[in-house]
Amino acid sequence: MAIQDDGADLKFSEIQTEFGGSNPISISEYYGDGDYVPDGTKDGDDNAIPESGEIQLSDFYGSADTPSALAFTRGIFSGGNQNVIDYITLASTGNATDFGNLTRSITYATSCSNVTRGIIGGGTAHSPDIEYITIASAGNGTDFGDFLISTGAQAGVSNGTRGVFAGGRTAATSYETNKIDYITIMSAGNSTDFGDLTDGRAQLGGLDNYSRGVFASGYQAANLNVMDYVTIANTGNASDFGDLTAGRRMLEGHGGDTRGLFGGGVSGSTVIDYITTASAGNATDFGDLTVGRQKLAACGNDVRAVWGGGQQDLNVIDYVAIASIGNASDFGDLTVARETAAGCQGGT
């Protein structure tokens, strides 16, 4: 959600709300390509936010925490029956490289990110734990905070400032929950209640266009084809978006600025569906993965969607060009074959 274009004097709190950060804080922490403001961020008149030197509140009129496609250069695959973190370079093809380790082994992990930081949490051990990595710098995960309740097999989306996690199976009841939590990505701490899905479900997939988050499919007594959406900047309950081409769970999605894709799913599905993320409606067939599988992870940028791993303990990575309907192509291999990993993306 962009900062106001003009009018009343801009408040520092508006910049902080848009780009993140916690008090005490100063304007010098909001240089472009810094901890909070993505590289290439511009104001409403298409002027870049200063990266050094003089900076003032008026530089931020009309700006928004929405990085360009070029800002996302690295894809991350985390967990999946173990604590391994891999990374890939999204613009090229090739095998993944070791990034570091999570603080624990995670099965049915969930993830979201902005250009700077990746967030990984949950798991089938119904853990409340959330951790983070700095995507540009290979290394191990660090404790971030806790989910409101211990949950596994949920889905995550982000608008760059806020990470939102939906659904999953809770530890207390082994119940497919409808809960939605959120965090502020650049400020470590526990999650906060956001609202509810239209139906409780686990093993669902998520994608976003950095404004709207869409949660698809899942399981509650049967494989569902439902899709819900939220406006990430505004807390509240999810609304119906439409239906997938078929009911399935254990799929995963990635969204570019216009089109979102959900791939794979239960019974070794090869199906890739697509939606126009800004416009509610039913999904349309896009093509097929190179290998049919469930329990896979996804990452990408505005140009490419990439899927990695899957059942049974696969190391395959494949990708599509989001703008071109068709089948996936081979990308390379993960460092370790695995399933139920989580994917996210960021910059270097």
Number of C-alpha atoms within 10 A of each C-alpha: 17 16 19 17 15 12 7 7 10 17 10 14 12 15 23 18 17 22 25 21 22 12 7 5 11 11 12 14 12 26 21 20 18 14 17 23 28 25 23 17 23 23 18 17 11 10 13 16 23 19 17 12 7 9 16 13 14 13 18 27 21 17 25 22 24 26 20 15 14 13 22 24 20 21 25 30 28 33 29 27 20 18 18 23 28 21 23 27 19 23 14 8 16 14 16 23 17 17 22 18 20 23 17 14 16 27 26 28 29 32 32 30 28 30 27 26 21 25 28 29 34 30 28 20 18 22 19 20 21 25 22 24 25 20 25 16 13 16 15 17 23 17 17 22 18 20 22 16 17 20 31 28 29 32 30 31 33 27 26 29 26 23 25 27 27 30 30 32 28 24 16 10 8 12 16 23 21 20 25 26 21 23 24 21 27 24 14 18 16 17 22 16 16 21 18 20 23 16 20 18 28 27 29 29 31 32 28 29 24 23 20 20 27 31 29 28 28 32 22 17 8 11 20 20 20 22 27 21 24 26 18 25 20 12 17 15 17 23 16 17 22 18 20 23 16 16 17 24 27 29 29 30 31 31 31 22 19 15 20 25 27 28 29 28 30 19 13 17 19 20 22 27 22 23 24 18 23 18 12 17 15 17 22 15 17 21 18 20 23 17 19 17 26 25 29 32 34 32 29 31 27 21 19 19 25 27 28 31 28 28 20 15 17 19 19 22 28 21 23 25 17 24 12 11 15 15 17 22 17 17 22 17 20 23 16 19 17 25 25 31 30 31 33 30 29 24 21 13
